[in-house]
Amino acid sequence: MNFPIIDEEKCVGCGICADACPKNVIEIVENVAKAVRIKDCDGCQVCAESCPNDAIRMQEI
C-alpha cells in the first residue's frame, strides 16, 4: 500500500491536498501539510495529484 510522503521544503501549506483527501488523512499543521491519520489512508493518490507544488509523493511503507 502506498502512503503520502510530504516534502516540507516544497509544501506551502495551501491546504488543497487536505481538502482533496476523501479520508481526511492530511491536515495543515503550522503551515505545512502533515499526514496525521496515516492508518486511514487507502492510497488513492488524490492528495499527490492535487498538490500544485508536487510536494507529495506516494511511497510504499
C-alpha distance matrix in Angstrom:
0.0 3.8 6.7 10.3 12.7 16.2 19.2 22.0 24.6 23.7 23.0 26.2 25.2 26.0 23.6 22.6 18.8 19.5 21.6 19.1 16.1 16.5 15.0 17.2 14.6 16.7 20.4 23.1 24.5 27.6 27.2 23.7 20.3 18.3 14.9 16.8 14.8 11.3 10.9 11.6 9.0 7.5 6.2 9.6 10.9 14.3 14.9 14.6 16.7 19.2 20.0 23.4 23.3 20.1 19.3 15.5 13.0 9.3 8.0 5.5 7.1
3.8 0.0 3.8 6.9 9.3 12.8 15.6 18.6 21.0 20.0 19.4 22.7 21.9 22.7 20.6 19.6 15.9 17.0 19.2 16.8 14.1 15.3 14.2 15.8 13.0 14.4 18.1 20.4 21.9 24.8 24.1 20.5 17.2 15.6 12.6 15.2 13.8 10.3 11.2 11.8 8.5 7.8 5.0 8.3 8.2 11.8 11.9 11.2 13.6 16.1 16.5 19.9 19.6 16.3 15.5 11.8 9.2 5.5 4.9 4.2 6.6
6.7 3.8 0.0 3.8 6.5 9.8 13.1 15.6 18.4 17.6 16.6 19.8 18.7 19.8 17.6 17.1 13.3 14.0 16.7 14.9 12.0 13.7 12.2 13.1 9.9 11.0 14.5 16.8 18.2 21.1 20.6 17.0 13.7 11.8 8.8 11.5 10.6 7.3 9.2 9.9 6.7 7.7 5.5 8.7 8.0 11.0 10.0 9.8 12.9 14.7 14.7 18.2 17.7 14.9 13.3 9.7 8.1 5.2 5.4 6.1 6.8
10.3 6.9 3.8 0.0 3.8 6.3 9.7 12.1 15.0 13.9 12.8 16.0 15.1 16.3 14.4 14.0 10.4 11.5 14.5 12.9 10.7 13.3 12.4 12.3 9.2 8.9 12.1 13.9 15.4 18.1 17.2 13.6 10.3 9.1 7.0 10.5 10.7 8.2 11.2 11.5 8.3 10.1 7.7 9.6 7.6 9.8 7.7 7.2 10.8 12.1 11.4 14.9 14.2 11.6 9.7 6.1 5.7 4.6 6.4 8.8 9.5
12.7 9.3 6.5 3.8 0.0 3.8 6.6 9.3 12.0 11.7 11.1 14.7 14.4 16.2 15.1 15.3 12.0 13.3 16.6 15.6 13.8 16.7 15.7 15.0 11.7 10.6 13.1 13.9 14.8 16.9 16.1 12.3 9.9 8.7 7.8 11.3 12.6 10.2 13.5 14.4 11.7 13.7 11.3 13.2 10.8 12.8 10.2 8.9 12.7 13.8 12.1 15.0 13.4 10.9 8.3 5.6 5.4 5.9 6.6 9.6 9.7
16.2 12.8 9.8 6.3 3.8 0.0 3.8 5.9 8.8 8.3 7.4 11.0 10.9 13.0 12.5 13.1 10.4 11.8 15.2 14.8 13.7 17.1 16.4 15.0 12.1 9.8 11.4 11.3 12.3 13.9 12.7 8.9 7.0 7.0 7.8 11.3 13.4 12.0 15.7 16.2 13.8 16.1 13.8 15.1 12.2 13.3 9.9 8.9 12.5 12.7 10.2 12.7 10.8 9.1 5.7 4.6 6.6 8.7 10.2 13.3 13.4
19.2 15.6 13.1 9.7 6.6 3.8 0.0 3.8 5.4 5.6 6.2 10.0 11.1 13.5 14.0 14.7 12.8 14.5 17.8 17.5 16.9 20.5 20.1 18.5 15.8 13.2 14.1 13.1 13.7 14.3 12.8 9.3 8.9 9.7 11.3 14.5 17.0 15.6 19.3 20.0 17.5 19.7 17.2 18.3 15.0 16.0 12.7 11.0 14.1 14.3 11.1 12.7 9.7 8.5 5.0 6.2 8.1 11.0 12.2 15.6 15.8
22.0 18.6 15.6 12.1 9.3 5.9 3.8 0.0 3.8 5.4 5.0 8.0 9.0 12.1 13.0 14.6 13.3 14.4 17.7 18.2 17.8 21.5 20.9 18.7 16.2 13.1 13.1 11.2 11.1 11.0 9.7 6.5 7.6 8.8 11.5 14.2 17.2 16.6 20.4 21.1 19.1 21.8 19.7 20.7 17.6 18.0 14.4 13.4 16.5 15.9 12.4 13.6 10.8 10.8 7.1 9.0 11.6 14.3 15.5 18.6 18.4
24.6 21.0 18.4 15.0 12.0 8.8 5.4 3.8 0.0 3.8 5.8 8.1 10.5 13.3 15.1 16.3 15.5 17.2 20.1 20.5 20.6 24.4 24.2 22.0 19.8 16.6 16.4 14.2 14.2 13.3 11.5 9.2 10.8 12.6 15.3 18.0 21.0 20.2 24.0 24.6 22.5 24.8 22.4 23.1 19.7 20.1 16.7 15.1 17.7 17.1 13.4 13.6 10.1 10.6 7.8 10.7 13.0 16.3 17.5 20.9 20.9
23.7 20.0 17.6 13.9 11.7 8.3 5.6 5.4 3.8 0.0 3.8 6.4 9.2 11.1 13.0 13.6 13.0 15.3 17.8 17.9 18.5 22.3 22.7 20.7 18.8 15.6 15.8 13.8 14.7 14.4 11.8 9.4 10.2 12.7 15.1 18.2 20.8 20.0 23.8 23.9 21.4 23.4 20.8 21.0 17.4 17.4 14.2 12.4 14.5 13.8 10.0 9.9 6.3 7.2 5.0 8.6 11.3 14.9 16.8 20.4 21.1
23.0 19.4 16.6 12.8 11.1 7.4 6.2 5.0 5.8 3.8 0.0 3.8 5.6 7.8 9.5 10.6 10.2 11.9 14.6 15.1 15.7 19.5 19.8 17.5 15.9 12.4 12.2 10.0 11.3 11.4 8.5 6.1 6.8 9.8 12.5 15.3 18.1 17.9 21.7 21.5 19.3 21.6 19.5 19.5 16.2 15.7 12.2 11.4 13.6 12.2 8.6 9.2 6.7 8.1 5.3 8.1 11.6 14.7 17.0 20.4 20.8
26.2 22.7 19.8 16.0 14.7 11.0 10.0 8.0 8.1 6.4 3.8 0.0 3.8 5.6 8.5 10.1 11.0 12.4 14.4 15.6 16.9 20.6 21.2 18.5 17.6 13.9 12.7 9.8 11.2 10.5 6.9 6.4 8.2 11.7 14.8 17.1 20.0 20.4 24.1 23.6 21.7 24.1 22.2 21.9 18.7 17.5 14.0 13.9 15.5 13.3 9.9 9.6 7.9 10.6 8.6 11.5 15.1 18.1 20.6 24.0 24.3
25.2 21.9 18.7 15.1 14.4 10.9 11.1 9.0 10.5 9.2 5.6 3.8 0.0 3.8 5.5 8.3 9.1 9.5 11.6 13.5 14.5 18.0 18.4 15.4 14.8 11.0 9.3 6.2 8.2 8.2 4.6 4.4 5.8 9.4 12.6 14.3 17.2 18.1 21.7 21.0 19.6 22.2 20.9 20.6 17.8 16.3 12.8 13.6 15.5 12.9 10.1 10.9 10.2 12.3 10.0 11.8 15.5 18.0 20.5 23.6 23.6
26.0 22.7 19.8 16.3 16.2 13.0 13.5 12.1 13.3 11.1 7.8 5.6 3.8 0.0 3.8 5.7 8.0 8.8 9.7 11.6 13.5 16.9 18.0 15.2 15.4 11.9 10.5 8.1 11.0 11.4 7.8 8.1 8.3 11.9 14.4 16.3 18.6 19.6 23.0 21.6 20.1 22.3 21.0 20.0 17.4 15.2 12.1 13.2 14.2 11.0 8.9 9.1 9.8 12.3 11.1 12.7 16.4 18.8 21.8 24.9 25.4
23.6 20.6 17.6 14.4 15.1 12.5 14.0 13.0 15.1 13.0 9.5 8.5 5.5 3.8 0.0 3.8 5.4 5.1 6.2 8.5 10.1 13.3 14.4 11.5 12.0 8.7 7.5 6.3 9.9 11.5 8.7 8.4 7.1 10.2 12.0 13.6 15.5 16.7 19.9 18.3 16.9 19.2 18.4 17.4 15.2 12.9 9.9 12.0 13.1 9.9 8.8 10.4 11.5 13.1 11.7 12.2 15.7 17.4 20.4 23.2 23.6
22.6 19.6 17.1 14.0 15.3 13.1 14.7 14.6 16.3 13.6 10.6 10.1 8.3 5.7 3.8 0.0 3.8 5.5 5.2 6.1 8.7 11.9 13.8 11.8 12.6 9.9 10.0 9.7 13.4 15.2 12.2 11.4 9.4 12.3 13.3 15.4 16.7 17.4 20.4 18.3 16.5 18.1 17.0 15.3 13.1 10.2 7.8 9.9 10.2 6.6 6.5 8.2 10.4 11.7 11.3 11.4 14.6 16.3 19.7 22.5 23.5
18.8 15.9 13.3 10.4 12.0 10.4 12.8 13.3 15.5 13.0 10.2 11.0 9.1 8.0 5.4 3.8 0.0 3.8 5.4 5.0 6.1 9.8 11.2 9.5 9.5 7.1 8.5 9.2 12.7 15.1 12.7 10.8 7.8 9.9 10.2 12.7 13.6 13.9 16.9 15.1 12.9 14.6 13.4 12.1 9.8 7.5 4.5 7.1 8.3 5.8 5.8 9.0 10.5 10.5 9.7 8.7 11.7 12.8 16.1 18.8 19.7
19.5 17.0 14.0 11.5 13.3 11.8 14.5 14.4 17.2 15.3 11.9 12.4 9.5 8.8 5.1 5.5 3.8 0.0 3.8 5.5 5.4 8.6 9.3 6.6 7.4 4.9 5.5 7.1 10.7 13.6 11.9 10.5 7.4 8.8 9.0 10.5 11.4 12.6 15.4 13.4 12.2 14.4 14.1 13.3 11.9 9.7 7.0 10.2 11.8 9.4 9.5 12.5 13.8 14.0 12.5 11.4 14.2 14.9 17.8 19.9 20.3
21.6 19.2 16.7 14.5 16.6 15.2 17.8 17.7 20.1 17.8 14.6 14.4 11.6 9.7 6.2 5.2 5.4 3.8 0.0 3.8 5.7 7.9 9.8 7.8 9.9 8.3 8.7 10.0 13.7 16.3 14.3 13.6 10.9 12.6 12.6 13.8 14.1 15.6 17.9 15.2 14.1 15.8 15.7 14.0 13.1 10.0 8.5 11.9 12.3 9.3 10.5 13.0 15.2 15.8 15.1 14.1 16.8 17.3 20.5 22.6 23.3
19.1 16.8 14.9 12.9 15.6 14.8 17.5 18.2 20.5 17.9 15.1 15.6 13.5 11.6 8.5 6.1 5.0 5.5 3.8 0.0 3.8 6.2 9.0 8.4 10.0 9.1 10.8 12.5 16.2 18.9 16.8 15.3 12.2 13.6 12.9 14.7 14.5 15.1 17.2 14.4 12.6 13.5 13.0 10.8 9.9 6.4 6.0 9.4 9.3 6.9 9.2 12.0 14.5 14.3 14.3 12.7 14.8 15.0 18.4 20.4 21.6
16.1 14.1 12.0 10.7 13.8 13.7 16.9 17.8 20.6 18.5 15.7 16.9 14.5 13.5 10.1 8.7 6.1 5.4 5.7 3.8 0.0 3.8 5.5 5.4 6.6 6.9 9.5 12.2 15.4 18.7 17.2 15.2 11.7 12.0 10.3 11.9 11.1 11.6 13.4 10.6 8.9 10.1 10.2 8.6 8.5 6.2 5.6 9.4 10.3 9.0 10.9 14.3 16.1 15.3 14.6 12.2 13.8 13.3 16.2 17.8 18.7
16.5 15.3 13.7 13.3 16.7 17.1 20.5 21.5 24.4 22.3 19.5 20.6 18.0 16.9 13.3 11.9 9.8 8.6 7.9 6.2 3.8 0.0 3.8 5.7 8.0 9.6 12.1 15.1 18.2 21.6 20.4 18.7 15.1 15.0 12.9 13.7 11.9 12.6 13.4 9.9 9.0 9.4 10.7 8.9 10.2 8.1 8.9 12.5 12.9 12.0 14.4 17.7 19.7 18.8 18.3 15.7 16.8 15.6 18.3 19.2 20.1
15.0 14.2 12.2 12.4 15.7 16.4 20.1 20.9 24.2 22.7 19.8 21.2 18.4 18.0 14.4 13.8 11.2 9.3 9.8 9.0 5.5 3.8 0.0 3.8 5.4 8.3 11.0 14.5 17.0 20.7 20.1 18.2 14.6 13.5 10.8 11.0 8.6 9.5 9.9 6.4 6.4 7.9 10.0 9.6 11.2 10.2 10.2 13.6 14.9 14.4 16.1 19.7 21.1 19.9 18.8 15.9 16.9 15.3 17.3 17.8 18.0
17.2 15.8 13.1 12.3 15.0 15.0 18.5 18.7 22.0 20.7 17.5 18.5 15.4 15.2 11.5 11.8 9.5 6.6 7.8 8.4 5.4 5.7 3.8 0.0 3.8 5.6 7.4 11.0 13.4 17.1 16.7 15.1 11.7 10.8 8.9 8.7 7.4 9.4 10.8 8.0 8.3 10.8 12.3 12.1 12.6 11.2 10.0 13.6 15.3 14.0 15.0 18.4 19.7 19.0 17.4 15.1 16.8 16.0 18.1 19.1 18.9
14.6 13.0 9.9 9.2 11.7 12.1 15.8 16.2 19.8 18.8 15.9 17.6 14.8 15.4 12.0 12.6 9.5 7.4 9.9 10.0 6.6 8.0 5.4 3.8 0.0 3.8 6.8 10.4 12.3 16.1 15.9 13.6 10.0 8.3 5.5 5.8 4.6 5.9 8.1 6.3 6.1 9.4 10.4 11.2 11.4 11.1 9.3 12.2 14.7 14.0 14.4 18.0 18.6 17.5 15.5 12.8 14.3 13.2 14.9 15.9 15.4
16.7 14.4 11.0 8.9 10.6 9.8 13.2 13.1 16.6 15.6 12.4 13.9 11.0 11.9 8.7 9.9 7.1 4.9 8.3 9.1 6.9 9.6 8.3 5.6 3.8 0.0 3.8 6.9 9.2 12.8 12.2 9.9 6.4 5.4 4.4 5.8 6.9 8.1 11.3 10.0 9.2 12.4 12.4 12.8 11.8 11.1 8.2 10.9 13.6 12.3 11.9 15.3 15.7 15.1 12.8 10.9 13.1 13.1 15.2 16.9 16.6
20.4 18.1 14.5 12.1 13.1 11.4 14.1 13.1 16.4 15.8 12.2 12.7 9.3 10.5 7.5 10.0 8.5 5.5 8.7 10.8 9.5 12.1 11.0 7.4 6.8 3.8 0.0 3.8 6.1 9.7 9.5 8.2 5.6 5.5 6.6 6.5 8.8 10.9 13.9 12.9 12.7 16.0 16.2 16.5 15.3 14.1 11.1 13.7 16.2 14.2 13.3 16.2 16.4 16.6 14.0 13.1 15.9 16.4 18.4 20.3 19.7
23.1 20.4 16.8 13.9 13.9 11.3 13.1 11.2 14.2 13.8 10.0 9.8 6.2 8.1 6.3 9.7 9.2 7.1 10.0 12.5 12.2 15.1 14.5 11.0 10.4 6.9 3.8 0.0 3.8 6.6 5.8 5.2 4.4 6.0 8.8 9.2 12.1 14.0 17.3 16.5 16.1 19.2 18.9 19.1 17.4 16.0 12.6 14.6 17.0 14.7 13.0 15.2 15.0 15.9 13.2 13.3 16.6 17.9 20.0 22.3 21.7
24.5 21.9 18.2 15.4 14.8 12.3 13.7 11.1 14.2 14.7 11.3 11.2 8.2 11.0 9.9 13.4 12.7 10.7 13.7 16.2 15.4 18.2 17.0 13.4 12.3 9.2 6.1 3.8 0.0 3.8 5.4 5.4 6.2 6.4 9.6 9.2 12.7 14.7 17.9 17.9 17.8 21.3 21.1 21.8 20.1 19.2 15.7 17.4 20.2 18.1 16.1 18.1 17.3 18.2 14.9 15.2 18.3 19.6 21.1 23.2 22.1
27.6 24.8 21.1 18.1 16.9 13.9 14.3 11.0 13.3 14.4 11.4 10.5 8.2 11.4 11.5 15.2 15.1 13.6 16.3 18.9 18.7 21.6 20.7 17.1 16.1 12.8 9.7 6.6 3.8 0.0 3.8 5.6 8.3 9.4 13.0 12.8 16.4 18.2 21.5 21.6 21.4 24.8 24.3 25.0 22.9 22.0 18.4 19.6 22.3 20.1 17.6 18.9 17.7 19.1 15.8 16.9 20.2 22.0 23.5 25.9 24.7
27.2 24.1 20.6 17.2 16.1 12.7 12.8 9.7 11.5 11.8 8.5 6.9 4.6 7.8 8.7 12.2 12.7 11.9 14.3 16.8 17.2 20.4 20.1 16.7 15.9 12.2 9.5 5.8 5.4 3.8 0.0 3.8 6.9 9.4 13.1 13.8 17.2 18.7 22.2 21.9 21.1 24.2 23.3 23.5 21.2 19.9 16.3 17.3 19.6 17.2 14.5 15.4 14.3 16.2 13.3 14.9 18.5 20.7 22.6 25.4 24.8
23.7 20.5 17.0 13.6 12.3 8.9 9.3 6.5 9.2 9.4 6.1 6.4 4.4 8.1 8.4 11.4 10.8 10.5 13.6 15.3 15.2 18.7 18.2 15.1 13.6 9.9 8.2 5.2 5.4 5.6 3.8 0.0 3.8 6.4 10.1 11.6 14.9 15.8 19.4 19.4 18.3 21.3 20.1 20.7 18.1 17.4 13.6 14.3 17.0 15.2 12.4 13.9 12.4 13.5 10.3 11.5 14.9 17.0 18.8 21.6 21.1
20.3 17.2 13.7 10.3 9.9 7.0 8.9 7.6 10.8 10.2 6.8 8.2 5.8 8.3 7.1 9.4 7.8 7.4 10.9 12.2 11.7 15.1 14.6 11.7 10.0 6.4 5.6 4.4 6.2 8.3 6.9 3.8 0.0 3.8 6.9 8.9 11.9 12.5 16.2 15.9 14.6 17.6 16.5 17.0 14.7 14.0 10.3 11.4 14.3 12.6 10.4 12.8 11.9 12.2 9.1 9.2 12.4 14.1 16.1 18.8 18.4
18.3 15.6 11.8 9.1 8.7 7.0 9.7 8.8 12.6 12.7 9.8 11.7 9.4 11.9 10.2 12.3 9.9 8.8 12.6 13.6 12.0 15.0 13.5 10.8 8.3 5.4 5.5 6.0 6.4 9.4 9.4 6.4 3.8 0.0 3.8 5.6 8.9 9.4 13.1 13.4 12.5 15.9 15.2 16.5 14.7 14.7 11.2 12.5 15.8 14.8 13.0 15.9 14.9 14.5 11.1 10.1 12.6 13.4 14.8 16.9 15.9
14.9 12.6 8.8 7.0 7.8 7.8 11.3 11.5 15.3 15.1 12.5 14.8 12.6 14.4 12.0 13.3 10.2 9.0 12.6 12.9 10.3 12.9 10.8 8.9 5.5 4.4 6.6 8.8 9.6 13.0 13.1 10.1 6.9 3.8 0.0 3.8 5.8 5.7 9.4 9.8 8.8 12.3 12.0 13.7 12.6 13.1 10.2 11.7 15.1 14.7 13.7 17.1 16.5 15.3 12.4 10.2 11.8 11.6 12.7 14.2 13.2
16.8 15.2 11.5 10.5 11.3 11.3 14.5 14.2 18.0 18.2 15.3 17.1 14.3 16.3 13.6 15.4 12.7 10.5 13.8 14.7 11.9 13.7 11.0 8.7 5.8 5.8 6.5 9.2 9.2 12.8 13.8 11.6 8.9 5.6 3.8 0.0 3.8 5.8 8.7 9.3 9.9 13.6 14.3 16.0 15.6 15.9 13.2 15.3 18.5 17.7 16.9 20.3 19.8 19.0 16.0 14.0 15.6 15.0 15.8 16.7 15.1
14.8 13.8 10.6 10.7 12.6 13.4 17.0 17.2 21.0 20.8 18.1 20.0 17.2 18.6 15.5 16.7 13.6 11.4 14.1 14.5 11.1 11.9 8.6 7.4 4.6 6.9 8.8 12.1 12.7 16.4 17.2 14.9 11.9 8.9 5.8 3.8 0.0 3.8 5.5 5.6 7.1 10.9 12.3 14.2 14.7 15.1 13.3 15.7 18.6 18.2 18.2 21.8 21.8 20.5 17.9 15.3 16.3 15.0 15.6 15.8 14.3
11.3 10.3 7.3 8.2 10.2 12.0 15.6 16.6 20.2 20.0 17.9 20.4 18.1 19.6 16.7 17.4 13.9 12.6 15.6 15.1 11.6 12.6 9.5 9.4 5.9 8.1 10.9 14.0 14.7 18.2 18.7 15.8 12.5 9.4 5.7 5.8 3.8 0.0 3.8 5.3 5.3 8.8 9.7 12.4 12.7 14.1 12.5 14.1 17.3 17.7 17.5 21.3 21.0 19.1 16.7 13.7 13.9 12.0 12.1 12.1 10.6
10.9 11.2 9.2 11.2 13.5 15.7 19.3 20.4 24.0 23.8 21.7 24.1 21.7 23.0 19.9 20.4 16.9 15.4 17.9 17.2 13.4 13.4 9.9 10.8 8.1 11.3 13.9 17.3 17.9 21.5 22.2 19.4 16.2 13.1 9.4 8.7 5.5 3.8 0.0 3.8 5.6 8.3 10.3 13.2 14.5 16.0 15.2 17.0 19.7 20.4 20.7 24.5 24.5 22.5 20.3 17.0 16.8 14.3 14.0 13.0 11.3
11.6 11.8 9.9 11.5 14.4 16.2 20.0 21.1 24.6 23.9 21.5 23.6 21.0 21.6 18.3 18.3 15.1 13.4 15.2 14.4 10.6 9.9 6.4 8.0 6.3 10.0 12.9 16.5 17.9 21.6 21.9 19.4 15.9 13.4 9.8 9.3 5.6 5.3 3.8 0.0 3.8 6.4 9.2 11.1 13.0 13.8 13.4 15.8 18.1 18.4 19.3 23.1 23.7 21.9 20.1 16.8 16.9 14.6 15.2 14.6 13.8
9.0 8.5 6.7 8.3 11.7 13.8 17.5 19.1 22.5 21.4 19.3 21.7 19.6 20.1 16.9 16.5 12.9 12.2 14.1 12.6 8.9 9.0 6.4 8.3 6.1 9.2 12.7 16.1 17.8 21.4 21.1 18.3 14.6 12.5 8.8 9.9 7.1 5.3 5.6 3.8 0.0 3.8 5.6 7.7 9.3 10.6 10.4 12.4 14.7 15.5 16.5 20.3 20.8 18.7 17.2 13.7 13.5 11.0 12.0 11.8 11.7
7.5 7.8 7.7 10.1 13.7 16.1 19.7 21.8 24.8 23.4 21.6 24.1 22.2 22.3 19.2 18.1 14.6 14.4 15.8 13.5 10.1 9.4 7.9 10.8 9.4 12.4 16.0 19.2 21.3 24.8 24.2 21.3 17.6 15.9 12.3 13.6 10.9 8.8 8.3 6.4 3.8 0.0 3.8 5.7 8.5 10.2 11.3 12.9 14.5 15.9 17.5 21.2 22.0 19.6 18.8 15.1 14.2 11.2 12.2 11.6 12.4
6.2 5.0 5.5 7.7 11.3 13.8 17.2 19.7 22.4 20.8 19.5 22.2 20.9 21.0 18.4 17.0 13.4 14.1 15.7 13.0 10.2 10.7 10.0 12.3 10.4 12.4 16.2 18.9 21.1 24.3 23.3 20.1 16.5 15.2 12.0 14.3 12.3 9.7 10.3 9.2 5.6 3.8 0.0 3.8 5.5 8.3 9.4 10.0 11.7 13.7 15.1 18.7 19.3 16.5 16.0 12.2 10.8 7.7 9.1 9.2 10.9
9.6 8.3 8.7 9.6 13.2 15.1 18.3 20.7 23.1 21.0 19.5 21.9 20.6 20.0 17.4 15.3 12.1 13.3 14.0 10.8 8.6 8.9 9.6 12.1 11.2 12.8 16.5 19.1 21.8 25.0 23.5 20.7 17.0 16.5 13.7 16.0 14.2 12.4 13.2 11.1 7.7 5.7 3.8 0.0 3.9 5.6 8.0 9.0 9.5 11.5 13.7 17.1 18.4 15.9 16.1 12.6 11.7 9.3 11.7 12.4 14.5
10.9 8.2 8.0 7.6 10.8 12.2 15.0 17.6 19.7 17.4 16.2 18.7 17.8 17.4 15.2 13.1 9.8 11.9 13.1 9.9 8.5 10.2 11.2 12.6 11.4 11.8 15.3 17.4 20.1 22.9 21.2 18.1 14.7 14.7 12.6 15.6 14.7 12.7 14.5 13.0 9.3 8.5 5.5 3.9 0.0 3.8 5.4 5.3 6.2 8.6 10.3 13.6 14.7 12.1 12.4 9.1 8.3 6.8 10.1 11.9 14.3
14.3 11.8 11.0 9.8 12.8 13.3 16.0 18.0 20.1 17.4 15.7 17.5 16.3 15.2 12.9 10.2 7.5 9.7 10.0 6.4 6.2 8.1 10.2 11.2 11.1 11.1 14.1 16.0 19.2 22.0 19.9 17.4 14.0 14.7 13.1 15.9 15.1 14.1 16.0 13.8 10.6 10.2 8.3 5.6 3.8 0.0 3.8 5.5 5.1 6.0 8.7 11.9 13.8 12.1 12.7 10.0 10.6 10.1 13.6 15.5 17.6
14.9 11.9 10.0 7.7 10.2 9.9 12.7 14.4 16.7 14.2 12.2 14.0 12.8 12.1 9.9 7.8 4.5 7.0 8.5 6.0 5.6 8.9 10.2 10.0 9.3 8.2 11.1 12.6 15.7 18.4 16.3 13.6 10.3 11.2 10.2 13.2 13.3 12.5 15.2 13.4 10.4 11.3 9.4 8.0 5.4 3.8 0.0 3.8 5.5 5.2 6.3 10.1 11.4 9.9 9.7 7.2 8.8 9.2 12.7 15.2 16.7
14.6 11.2 9.8 7.2 8.9 8.9 11.0 13.4 15.1 12.4 11.4 13.9 13.6 13.2 12.0 9.9 7.1 10.2 11.9 9.4 9.4 12.5 13.6 13.6 12.2 10.9 13.7 14.6 17.4 19.6 17.3 14.3 11.4 12.5 11.7 15.3 15.7 14.1 17.0 15.8 12.4 12.9 10.0 9.0 5.3 5.5 3.8 0.0 3.8 5.5 5.4 8.8 9.4 7.0 7.5 4.8 5.8 7.1 10.8 13.8 15.8
16.7 13.6 12.9 10.8 12.7 12.5 14.1 16.5 17.7 14.5 13.6 15.5 15.5 14.2 13.1 10.2 8.3 11.8 12.3 9.3 10.3 12.9 14.9 15.3 14.7 13.6 16.2 17.0 20.2 22.3 19.6 17.0 14.3 15.8 15.1 18.5 18.6 17.3 19.7 18.1 14.7 14.5 11.7 9.5 6.2 5.1 5.5 3.8 0.0 3.8 5.7 8.1 10.0 8.0 9.9 8.2 8.9 9.9 13.6 16.5 18.9
19.2 16.1 14.7 12.1 13.8 12.7 14.3 15.9 17.1 13.8 12.2 13.3 12.9 11.0 9.9 6.6 5.8 9.4 9.3 6.9 9.0 12.0 14.4 14.0 14.0 12.3 14.2 14.7 18.1 20.1 17.2 15.2 12.6 14.8 14.7 17.7 18.2 17.7 20.4 18.4 15.5 15.9 13.7 11.5 8.6 6.0 5.2 5.5 3.8 0.0 3.8 6.2 9.0 8.5 9.9 9.1 11.0 12.5 16.2 19.1 21.1
20.0 16.5 14.7 11.4 12.1 10.2 11.1 12.4 13.4 10.0 8.6 9.9 10.1 8.9 8.8 6.5 5.8 9.5 10.5 9.2 10.9 14.4 16.1 15.0 14.4 11.9 13.3 13.0 16.1 17.6 14.5 12.4 10.4 13.0 13.7 16.9 18.2 17.5 20.7 19.3 16.5 17.5 15.1 13.7 10.3 8.7 6.3 5.4 5.7 3.8 0.0 3.8 5.5 5.5 6.5 6.8 9.6 12.0 15.6 18.9 20.5
23.4 19.9 18.2 14.9 15.0 12.7 12.7 13.6 13.6 9.9 9.2 9.6 10.9 9.1 10.4 8.2 9.0 12.5 13.0 12.0 14.3 17.7 19.7 18.4 18.0 15.3 16.2 15.2 18.1 18.9 15.4 13.9 12.8 15.9 17.1 20.3 21.8 21.3 24.5 23.1 20.3 21.2 18.7 17.1 13.6 11.9 10.1 8.8 8.1 6.2 3.8 0.0 3.8 5.8 7.9 9.6 12.2 15.1 18.5 22.0 23.8
23.3 19.6 17.7 14.2 13.4 10.8 9.7 10.8 10.1 6.3 6.7 7.9 10.2 9.8 11.5 10.4 10.5 13.8 15.2 14.5 16.1 19.7 21.1 19.7 18.6 15.7 16.4 15.0 17.3 17.7 14.3 12.4 11.9 14.9 16.5 19.8 21.8 21.0 24.5 23.7 20.8 22.0 19.3 18.4 14.7 13.8 11.4 9.4 10.0 9.0 5.5 3.8 0.0 3.8 5.3 8.2 10.9 14.3 17.3 21.0 22.6
20.1 16.3 14.9 11.6 10.9 9.1 8.5 10.8 10.6 7.2 8.1 10.6 12.3 12.3 13.1 11.7 10.5 14.0 15.8 14.3 15.3 18.8 19.9 19.0 17.5 15.1 16.6 15.9 18.2 19.1 16.2 13.5 12.2 14.5 15.3 19.0 20.5 19.1 22.5 21.9 18.7 19.6 16.5 15.9 12.1 12.1 9.9 7.0 8.0 8.5 5.5 5.8 3.8 0.0 3.8 5.6 7.5 10.9 13.9 17.6 19.4
19.3 15.5 13.3 9.7 8.3 5.7 5.0 7.1 7.8 5.0 5.3 8.6 10.0 11.1 11.7 11.3 9.7 12.5 15.1 14.3 14.6 18.3 18.8 17.4 15.5 12.8 14.0 13.2 14.9 15.8 13.3 10.3 9.1 11.1 12.4 16.0 17.9 16.7 20.3 20.1 17.2 18.8 16.0 16.1 12.4 12.7 9.7 7.5 9.9 9.9 6.5 7.9 5.3 3.8 0.0 3.8 6.8 10.3 12.8 16.5 17.6
15.5 11.8 9.7 6.1 5.6 4.6 6.2 9.0 10.7 8.6 8.1 11.5 11.8 12.7 12.2 11.4 8.7 11.4 14.1 12.7 12.2 15.7 15.9 15.1 12.8 10.9 13.1 13.3 15.2 16.9 14.9 11.5 9.2 10.1 10.2 14.0 15.3 13.7 17.0 16.8 13.7 15.1 12.2 12.6 9.1 10.0 7.2 4.8 8.2 9.1 6.8 9.6 8.2 5.6 3.8 0.0 3.8 6.7 9.6 13.1 14.4
13.0 9.2 8.1 5.7 5.4 6.6 8.1 11.6 13.0 11.3 11.6 15.1 15.5 16.4 15.7 14.6 11.7 14.2 16.8 14.8 13.8 16.8 16.9 16.8 14.3 13.1 15.9 16.6 18.3 20.2 18.5 14.9 12.4 12.6 11.8 15.6 16.3 13.9 16.8 16.9 13.5 14.2 10.8 11.7 8.3 10.6 8.8 5.8 8.9 11.0 9.6 12.2 10.9 7.5 6.8 3.8 0.0 3.8 6.4 10.1 12.1
9.3 5.5 5.2 4.6 5.9 8.7 11.0 14.3 16.3 14.9 14.7 18.1 18.0 18.8 17.4 16.3 12.8 14.9 17.3 15.0 13.3 15.6 15.3 16.0 13.2 13.1 16.4 17.9 19.6 22.0 20.7 17.0 14.1 13.4 11.6 15.0 15.0 12.0 14.3 14.6 11.0 11.2 7.7 9.3 6.8 10.1 9.2 7.1 9.9 12.5 12.0 15.1 14.3 10.9 10.3 6.7 3.8 0.0 3.8 6.9 9.3
8.0 4.9 5.4 6.4 6.6 10.2 12.2 15.5 17.5 16.8 17.0 20.6 20.5 21.8 20.4 19.7 16.1 17.8 20.5 18.4 16.2 18.3 17.3 18.1 14.9 15.2 18.4 20.0 21.1 23.5 22.6 18.8 16.1 14.8 12.7 15.8 15.6 12.1 14.0 15.2 12.0 12.2 9.1 11.7 10.1 13.6 12.7 10.8 13.6 16.2 15.6 18.5 17.3 13.9 12.8 9.6 6.4 3.8 0.0 3.8 6.2
5.5 4.2 6.1 8.8 9.6 13.3 15.6 18.6 20.9 20.4 20.4 24.0 23.6 24.9 23.2 22.5 18.8 19.9 22.6 20.4 17.8 19.2 17.8 19.1 15.9 16.9 20.3 22.3 23.2 25.9 25.4 21.6 18.8 16.9 14.2 16.7 15.8 12.1 13.0 14.6 11.8 11.6 9.2 12.4 11.9 15.5 15.2 13.8 16.5 19.1 18.9 22.0 21.0 17.6 16.5 13.1 10.1 6.9 3.8 0.0 3.8
7.1 6.6 6.8 9.5 9.7 13.4 15.8 18.4 20.9 21.1 20.8 24.3 23.6 25.4 23.6 23.5 19.7 20.3 23.3 21.6 18.7 20.1 18.0 18.9 15.4 16.6 19.7 21.7 22.1 24.7 24.8 21.1 18.4 15.9 13.2 15.1 14.3 10.6 11.3 13.8 11.7 12.4 10.9 14.5 14.3 17.6 16.7 15.8 18.9 21.1 20.5 23.8 22.6 19.4 17.6 14.4 12.1 9.3 6.2 3.8 0.0
